[in-house]
């Protein structure tokens, strides 16, 4: 009887664990991003935008001006070796008073996938 109770308890614990895992997986998936690949791309783009913006802020603190992505990369302030992630391509809009890094989507039409994501000197990522 004790072994049967232990086995039933084990099954219940595994079922609860599976349920929690499934709920967590659903909450991580971005709304509108239909596939896990889209979610990974969006999270990666957000991470890349933050890294580029941090490099811009560091460069501005040291040099007194903002620089292009290529300049940041060539001076070793940005470790990224690419200008894109998945279907998103990065570009920089620079001025004397600030910067805006833009990731533009160039993939197939997909509902809920942002066409552009950007970040500026306030370090706030926005989607459109």
C-alpha positions in Angstrom: 0.0 0.0 0.0 2.9 2.4 0.8 4.5 1.8 -2.5 1.3 2.5 -4.4 0.7 5.7 -2.5 4.3 6.8 -3.3 3.8 6.0 -7.0 0.5 7.9 -7.2 2.1 10.9 -5.4 5.0 10.8 -7.9 2.6 10.9 -10.8 0.7 13.8 -9.3 4.0 15.8 -8.8 5.1 15.1 -12.3 1.7 16.2 -13.7 1.8 19.5 -11.7 5.4 20.1 -12.8 4.4 19.6 -16.4 1.5 21.9 -16.1 3.7 24.7 -14.5 6.3 24.2 -17.2 3.7 24.6 -20.0 2.2 27.7 -18.4 5.7 29.3 -18.1 6.5 28.4 -21.7 3.3 30.1 -22.8 4.0 33.3 -20.8 7.5 33.6 -22.3 6.3 33.5 -25.8 5.8 37.0 -27.2 2.2 37.9 -28.0 1.7 37.7 -31.8 5.0 36.0 -32.4 3.6 32.8 -33.8 6.7 30.6 -33.4 9.5 30.0 -31.0 11.9 31.3 -33.6 10.1 34.6 -33.8 10.2 34.9 -30.0 13.9 34.1 -30.0 14.5 36.7 -32.7 12.6 39.4 -30.8 14.4 38.7 -27.6 17.8 38.7 -29.4 17.0 42.0 -31.2 16.0 43.6 -27.9 19.3 42.4 -26.4 21.3 43.6 -29.4 19.6 47.1 -29.3 20.5 47.4 -25.6 24.1 46.4 -26.3 24.5 48.9 -29.2 22.9 51.7 -27.1 25.2 51.0 -24.2 28.2 51.1 -26.5 26.9 54.5 -27.9 26.6 55.9 -24.3 30.1 54.7 -23.4 31.5 56.2 -26.6 29.8 59.5 -25.9 31.0 59.6 -22.4 34.6 59.0 -23.5 34.7 60.8 -26.9 32.0 63.5 -26.5 30.1 62.4 -29.6 28.0 59.4 -30.9 29.4 57.0 -33.5 28.1 54.7 -36.2 27.7 51.0 -35.5 30.7 50.3 -37.7 32.9 52.8 -35.8 31.9 51.3 -32.5 32.7 47.8 -33.8 36.1 48.9 -35.3 37.1 50.6 -32.0 36.3 47.5 -30.0 33.4 49.2 -28.1 30.8 46.8 -29.6 31.5 43.1 -29.7 28.7 42.3 -32.2 30.1 41.2 -35.6 26.9 41.5 -37.6 24.4 44.2 -38.6 21.3 41.9 -38.3 19.6 39.2 -36.4 17.2 36.9 -38.3 14.9 39.1 -40.4 15.9 42.4 -38.5 18.6 44.8 -39.8 20.2 47.4 -37.6 20.9 51.1 -38.4 21.9 54.1 -36.4 20.4 57.6 -36.6 22.9 60.0 -35.0 22.7 63.7 -34.0 24.8 66.0 -31.7 22.3 65.6 -28.9 21.4 61.9 -29.1 21.0 58.7 -31.0 18.4 56.2 -32.1 19.2 52.6 -33.1 16.6 51.1 -35.3 16.0 47.4 -36.1 13.9 47.1 -39.2 12.0 43.9 -40.1 12.4 42.6 -43.7 10.9 39.2 -43.4 7.6 37.8 -44.6 4.3 39.4 -43.4 3.4 38.0 -40.0 0.7 39.2 -37.7 1.9 40.7 -34.4 5.6 40.9 -35.4 6.8 44.5 -34.9 8.0 46.2 -38.2 10.5 48.2 -36.3 12.1 48.2 -32.9 14.2 51.1 -31.7 16.1 52.4 -28.7 17.4 55.9 -28.0 19.6 57.5 -25.3 16.9 57.0 -22.7 17.5 53.2 -23.1 13.8 52.5 -23.7 13.0 50.0 -26.4 9.9 50.8 -28.4 8.1 48.7 -31.0 6.0 49.8 -34.0 
